[in-house]
Amino acid sequence: MFTAFLIKYAEIGVKGKNRYVFEDALVTQIKYALKRCEGEFKVRKTQGRIYVDALTEFDFDETVANLKTVFGISGICPVVYVEDEGFEKLGEDVVAYIRDVYPDRNKTFKVAARRARKNYPLDSTEINMEMGGIILDAFPEMSVDVHNPDIMLNIEIREKIYIYSEIIPGPGGMPVGTNGKAMLLLSGGIDSPVAGYMIAKRGVKIDAVYFHAPPYTSERAKQKVVDLARLVSRYTGPIYLHVVNFTDIQLYIYEKCPHEELTIIMRRYMMKIAEQIAQETECLGLITGESIGQVASQTMHSLAVTNEVCTMPVFRPLIGMDKQEIVDISEKIDTYETSILPYEDCCTIFVAKHPVTKPNLNVIKRHEENLAENIDALVHTALETKEVIIVKSE
């Protein structure tokens, strides 16, 4: 019975004179998400409202599922439009709406009318009272509860009259693209896809870099990362995935540096390379999935040493989360099952038996001098030979 959706937003509503910029970005992201749906839709913005009108037959569940991937949407309201043919006819339409939507009517309700068109003969309070009486006459098993109703029946008097009662929660946040672009260090693990999702939720466009180490990591490991990027791209839009061959750099570090420092030194070079790609692609920061104390390379000491090589901001949205909190989000965004597939990424191949947990920056820098002969050439080659894959959701 529903032929349209009212899209609610939260934070955008307090943006003042710039609100239209965020609304327009939200409309763009909604249109992008609806391309994945069967049917044709029109997205329109009017009087501080955004509506999605179905122009053809459509799959309700599929459409809602795709709208729930659009950051900036706080609520999705399935709407019925009716023509303004007088209050008596409106009462009939509301009764028909309740009969169709609520087979079990042993519920409490409240009518919440909004009269955007001031020439309507009844004001909002009068509509609430009169419509409440009509509903009670039609359904004696129902009762009014103005404080905590089971059904909040919304009636908006506009050029047409809009009836809705359900608000399906959206993901919240800000529309992607309204807060610049950042580069995600994407591995095949649980954490980094969640980190990308969380930063994108704040309106940031995401690109990604993956460090591949053949033959120590397989093509299946690489495909796993591509699959993760595709899952994240449902929320972020297309992702440019930069695949960097890191094998020669890892082997060189393995040969020249103390083994207990392998992870931290490799991590520093990953950050250097990621930052260079980020600068070339006009990103404003890096994103990682690090959480304090989760592994040896994520102690406060290790993070400080890793940060030292970066000049641009490093965003770590998971920094204070425990593992279960991260897993919960990964399950919500459907990346968990892919993340736990048993294909190694390049970080896990060269792990020391006893990695340093409190690295000293001066010591690390001194040992990195052992790399001086060839490391710049190896980094240059890695950058020159990187592969760029444009990943889009299906």
MIRO-565359 format. One record per residue (C-alpha): residue number from 1; residue in one letter; z, y, x. Coordinates in steps of 0.1 Angstrom, whole numbers. Layout:
<atoms>
ATOM    i  aa     zz     yy     xx
ATOM  NUM   A      Z      Y      X
...
</atoms>
This chain:
<atoms>
ATOM    i  aa     zz     yy     xx
ATOM    1   M      0      0      0
ATOM    2   F      5     24     29
ATOM    3   T    -25     43     41
ATOM    4   A     -9     67     65
ATOM    5   F     20     73     89
ATOM    6   L     41    104     95
ATOM    7   I     49    107    132
ATOM    8   K     83    121    140
ATOM    9   Y     93    136    174
ATOM   10   A    126    148    188
ATOM   11   E    126    167    221
ATOM   12   I     92    183    215
ATOM   13   G    107    201    186
ATOM   14   V    129    223    208
ATOM   15   K    101    234    232
ATOM   16   G     96    268    216
ATOM   17   K     64    286    223
ATOM   18   N     51    257    244
ATOM   19   R     56    232    217
ATOM   20   Y     19    230    208
ATOM   21   V     11    218    243
ATOM   22   F     34    188    239
ATOM   23   E     21    182    203
ATOM   24   D    -15    182    215
ATOM   25   A     -6    158    243
ATOM   26   L     12    135    218
ATOM   27   V    -19    135    196
ATOM   28   T    -40    125    226
ATOM   29   Q    -17     96    234
ATOM   30   I    -16     84    198
ATOM   31   K    -54     84    197
ATOM   32   Y    -55     64    229
ATOM   33   A    -30     38    216
ATOM   34   L    -49     34    183
ATOM   35   K    -80     24    201
ATOM   36   R    -64     -9    206
ATOM   37   C    -61    -14    168
ATOM   38   E    -85    -28    143
ATOM   39   G    -98     -1    119
ATOM   40   E   -105     36    121
ATOM   41   F    -79     63    120
ATOM   42   K    -77    101    119
ATOM   43   V    -48    118    138
ATOM   44   R    -41    153    125
ATOM   45   K    -15    180    132
ATOM   46   T     -5    203    104
ATOM   47   Q     26    225     96
ATOM   48   G     47    210    124
ATOM   49   R     38    175    113
ATOM   50   I     16    148    129
ATOM   51   Y      0    123    106
ATOM   52   V    -21     92    112
ATOM   53   D    -44     85     83
ATOM   54   A    -61     51     80
ATOM   55   L    -98     56     71
ATOM   56   T   -105     19     68
ATOM   57   E    -86    -14     63
ATOM   58   F    -61    -19     91
ATOM   59   D    -34    -43    103
ATOM   60   F      0    -27     95
ATOM   61   D     20    -46    121
ATOM   62   E     -6    -42    149
ATOM   63   T     -8     -5    142
ATOM   64   V     30      0    143
ATOM   65   A     33    -21    174
ATOM   66   N      8      2    192
ATOM   67   L     24     34    180
ATOM   68   K     57     21    194
ATOM   69   T     42     23    229
ATOM   70   V     36     61    226
ATOM   71   F     62     81    245
ATOM   72   G     72    112    225
ATOM   73   I     74     94    191
ATOM   74   S    109     92    178
ATOM   75   G    101     77    145
ATOM   76   I     71     61    126
ATOM   77   C     72     66     88
ATOM   78   P     48     46     66
ATOM   79   V     37     71     40
ATOM   80   V     22     70      5
ATOM   81   Y      1    101     -5
ATOM   82   V     -1    110    -42
ATOM   83   E    -19    139    -59
ATOM   84   D      1    167    -75
ATOM   85   E     -5    159   -112
ATOM   86   G     28    172   -125
ATOM   87   F     64    162   -121
ATOM   88   E     62    134   -148
ATOM   89   K     34    117   -129
ATOM   90   L     53    122    -96
ATOM   91   G     83    103   -112
ATOM   92   E     59     74   -121
ATOM   93   D     46     74    -86
ATOM   94   V     81     73    -71
ATOM   95   V     92     44    -94
ATOM   96   A     60     25    -85
ATOM   97   Y     68     31    -48
ATOM   98   I    103     17    -51
ATOM   99   R     91    -13    -71
ATOM  100   D     65    -21    -45
ATOM  101   V     86    -15    -13
ATOM  102   Y    120    -28    -24
ATOM  103   P    118    -62    -43
ATOM  104   D    156    -63    -40
ATOM  105   R    168    -31    -56
ATOM  106   N    205    -38    -56
ATOM  107   K    209     -8    -33
ATOM  108   T    222     27    -30
ATOM  109   F    198     56    -25
ATOM  110   K    195     93    -20
ATOM  111   V    165    116    -27
ATOM  112   A    157    141      0
ATOM  113   A    130    165    -12
ATOM  114   R    113    191     10
ATOM  115   R     92    218     -7
ATOM  116   A     68    231     19
ATOM  117   R     46    246     -9
ATOM  118   K     68    272    -25
ATOM  119   N     47    276    -57
ATOM  120   Y     59    242    -68
ATOM  121   P     78    247   -101
ATOM  122   L    110    230    -90
ATOM  123   D    130    237    -59
ATOM  124   S    143    210    -35
ATOM  125   T    177    207    -52
ATOM  126   E    161    204    -87
ATOM  127   I    137    177    -74
ATOM  128   N    165    157    -60
ATOM  129   M    186    158    -92
ATOM  130   E    157    152   -116
ATOM  131   M    141    124    -95
ATOM  132   G    175    107    -90
ATOM  133   G    179    105   -128
ATOM  134   I    144     90   -132
ATOM  135   I    151     63   -106
ATOM  136   L    185     54   -122
ATOM  137   D    168     51   -156
ATOM  138   A    141     29   -142
ATOM  139   F    164      8   -120
ATOM  140   P    200      6   -135
ATOM  141   E    210    -18   -107
ATOM  142   M    206     11    -82
ATOM  143   S    232     38    -75
ATOM  144   V    234     71    -57
ATOM  145   D    252     75    -24
ATOM  146   V    246    109     -8
ATOM  147   H    266    101     24
ATOM  148   N    254     67     36
ATOM  149   P    226     54     13
ATOM  150   D    207     22     19
ATOM  151   I    175     40     10
ATOM  152   M    167     76     20
ATOM  153   L    138     85     -3
ATOM  154   N    119    114     12
ATOM  155   I     95    135     -9
ATOM  156   E     75    162      8
ATOM  157   I     57    187    -14
ATOM  158   R     26    198      6
ATOM  159   E    -11    201     -2
ATOM  160   K     -5    165    -14
ATOM  161   I     28    149    -20
ATOM  162   Y     41    125      6
ATOM  163   I     66     97     -2
ATOM  164   Y     83     77     25
ATOM  165   S    117     60     30
ATOM  166   E    114     39     62
ATOM  167   I    117     54     97
ATOM  168   I    107     28    123
ATOM  169   P    122     38    157
ATOM  170   G     97     49    184
ATOM  171   P    103     49    221
ATOM  172   G    113     85    223
ATOM  173   G    108    105    255
ATOM  174   M     79    129    263
ATOM  175   P     42    124    260
ATOM  176   V     26    110    292
ATOM  177   G      9    137    312
ATOM  178   T     32    166    303
ATOM  179   N     53    164    335
ATOM  180   G     28    158    363
ATOM  181   K     20    125    382
ATOM  182   A     39    102    405
ATOM  183   M     32     72    426
ATOM  184   L     50     39    418
ATOM  185   L     57     14    445
ATOM  186   L     49    -17    424
ATOM  187   S     59    -51    436
ATOM  188   G     58    -84    417
ATOM  189   G     95    -82    409
ATOM  190   I    115    -73    378
ATOM  191   D    127    -38    389
ATOM  192   S     96    -17    398
ATOM  193   P     77    -21    364
ATOM  194   V    109    -10    346
ATOM  195   A    112     20    370
ATOM  196   G     76     30    362
ATOM  197   Y     82     27    325
ATOM  198   M    113     49    326
ATOM  199   I     97     77    346
ATOM  200   A     66     76    324
ATOM  201   K     90     80    294
ATOM  202   R     98    115    307
ATOM  203   G     61    125    305
ATOM  204   V     50    116    340
ATOM  205   K     16    101    346
ATOM  206   I     18     69    368
ATOM  207   D     -4     56    396
ATOM  208   A      8     27    417
ATOM  209   V      6     12    452
ATOM  210   Y     10    -25    460
ATOM  211   F     14    -39    495
ATOM  212   H     -5    -72    498
ATOM  213   A      0    -95    528
ATOM  214   P    -26   -123    529
ATOM  215   P    -25   -151    538
ATOM  216   Y     13   -149    534
ATOM  217   T      9   -137    498
ATOM  218   S    -17   -154    476
ATOM  219   E    -43   -139    453
ATOM  220   R    -21   -152    425
ATOM  221   A      6   -128    438
ATOM  222   K    -18    -99    437
ATOM  223   Q    -30   -109    402
ATOM  224   K      6   -110    391
ATOM  225   V     10    -73    401
ATOM  226   V    -23    -64    384
ATOM  227   D     -9    -81    352
ATOM  228   L     23    -62    355
ATOM  229   A      4    -29    359
ATOM  230   R    -16    -38    328
ATOM  231   L     16    -44    308
ATOM  232   V     31    -11    319
ATOM  233   S     -2      7    311
ATOM  234   R      3      0    274
ATOM  235   Y     29     28    277
ATOM  236   T     15     49    305
ATOM  237   G    -22     49    300
ATOM  238   P    -47     37    327
ATOM  239   I    -31     31    361
ATOM  240   Y    -49     35    394
ATOM  241   L    -35      6    414
ATOM  242   H    -39     11    452
ATOM  243   V    -38    -23    470
ATOM  244   V    -29    -19    506
ATOM  245   N    -33    -48    531
ATOM  246   F      0    -48    549
ATOM  247   T     -3    -80    569
ATOM  248   D    -10    -66    604
ATOM  249   I     17    -40    601
ATOM  250   Q     42    -66    591
ATOM  251   L     33    -89    619
ATOM  252   Y     34    -61    644
ATOM  253   I     69    -50    632
ATOM  254   Y     80    -87    633
ATOM  255   E     68    -89    669
ATOM  256   K     82    -56    682
ATOM  257   C    114    -49    663
ATOM  258   P    148    -67    659
ATOM  259   H    147    -92    631
ATOM  260   E    178    -79    614
ATOM  261   E    160    -45    610
ATOM  262   L    127    -59    597
ATOM  263   T    132    -51    561
ATOM  264   I    143    -16    566
ATOM  265   I    115     -7    591
ATOM  266   M     89    -23    569
ATOM  267   R    103     -4    540
ATOM  268   R    100     29    559
ATOM  269   Y     63     22    566
ATOM  270   M     57     13    530
ATOM  271   M     72     47    520
ATOM  272   K     51     65    546
ATOM  273   I     19     49    534
ATOM  274   A     27     54    497
ATOM  275   E     35     90    503
ATOM  276   Q      2     96    521
ATOM  277   I    -17     80    492
ATOM  278   A      4    101    468
ATOM  279   Q     -5    133    486
ATOM  280   E    -42    124    486
ATOM  281   T    -41    117    448
ATOM  282   E    -20    149    439
ATOM  283   C     11    130    430
ATOM  284   L     44    150    430
ATOM  285   G     68    122    439
ATOM  286   L     73     85    446
ATOM  287   I     90     60    422
ATOM  288   T    109     29    433
ATOM  289   G    129      3    415
ATOM  290   E    159      4    438
ATOM  291   S    194      0    426
ATOM  292   I    224      7    448
ATOM  293   G    238    -24    465
ATOM  294   Q    214    -49    448
ATOM  295   V    200    -61    482
ATOM  296   A    205    -53    518
ATOM  297   S    177    -27    518
ATOM  298   Q    193     -9    489
ATOM  299   T    228      0    502
ATOM  300   M    236     37    504
ATOM  301   H    230     35    542
ATOM  302   S    197     18    539
ATOM  303   L    184     42    512
ATOM  304   A    194     71    533
ATOM  305   V    174     57    563
ATOM  306   T    144     49    540
ATOM  307   N    144     84    525
ATOM  308   E    143    100    559
ATOM  309   V    106     93    563
ATOM  310   C     96    110    530
ATOM  311   T     90    147    524
ATOM  312   M     83    144    487
ATOM  313   P    109    135    461
ATOM  314   V    117     98    456
ATOM  315   F    127     90    420
ATOM  316   R    149     60    414
ATOM  317   P    156     57    377
ATOM  318   L    174     23    381
ATOM  319   I    198     36    408
ATOM  320   G    230     31    388
ATOM  321   M    220      1    367
ATOM  322   D    232    -35    371
ATOM  323   K    207    -63    371
ATOM  324   Q    213    -73    335
ATOM  325   E    206    -38    322
ATOM  326   I    173    -39    341
ATOM  327   V    164    -73    328
ATOM  328   D    171    -62    292
ATOM  329   I    145    -34    296
ATOM  330   S    120    -56    312
ATOM  331   E    123    -80    283
ATOM  332   K    119    -51    258
ATOM  333   I     86    -40    275
ATOM  334   D     74    -76    280
ATOM  335   T     72    -76    318
ATOM  336   Y    100   -100    324
ATOM  337   E     81   -133    320
ATOM  338   T     54   -121    343
ATOM  339   S     79   -107    369
ATOM  340   I     96   -141    373
ATOM  341   L     64   -161    380
ATOM  342   P     69   -178    413
ATOM  343   Y     44   -159    434
ATOM  344   E     59   -143    465
ATOM  345   D     53   -106    472
ATOM  346   C     51    -93    508
ATOM  347   C     87    -82    508
ATOM  348   T    101   -117    505
ATOM  349   I     81   -134    533
ATOM  350   F     96   -116    563
ATOM  351   V    132   -114    551
ATOM  352   A    157   -117    580
ATOM  353   K    185   -143    577
ATOM  354   H    211   -116    584
ATOM  355   P    196    -82    575
ATOM  356   V    214    -50    585
ATOM  357   T    233    -34    556
ATOM  358   K    244     -3    574
ATOM  359   P    215      8    595
ATOM  360   N    219     36    619
ATOM  361   L    190     61    617
ATOM  362   N    190     69    654
ATOM  363   V    189     32    663
ATOM  364   I    161     25    638
ATOM  365   K    141     53    652
ATOM  366   R    146     41    688
ATOM  367   H    134      6    679
ATOM  368   E    104     21    660
ATOM  369   E     93     35    694
ATOM  370   N     84     -1    703
ATOM  371   L     56      3    677
ATOM  372   A     41     35    693
ATOM  373   E     11     18    709
ATOM  374   N     -6      5    678
ATOM  375   I     12     14    646
ATOM  376   D     -8     46    639
ATOM  377   A    -41     27    642
ATOM  378   L    -28     -1    619
ATOM  379   V    -16     24    593
ATOM  380   H    -50     42    595
ATOM  381   T    -68      9    590
ATOM  382   A    -46     -1    561
ATOM  383   L    -53     32    543
ATOM  384   E    -91     30    551
ATOM  385   T    -94     -5    537
ATOM  386   K    -72     -2    506
ATOM  387   E    -86    -14    473
ATOM  388   V    -83      7    441
ATOM  389   I    -82    -11    408
ATOM  390   I    -83      8    375
ATOM  391   V    -59    -11    352
ATOM  392   K    -60     -6    315
ATOM  393   S    -42    -23    287
ATOM  394   E    -62    -47    266
</atoms>
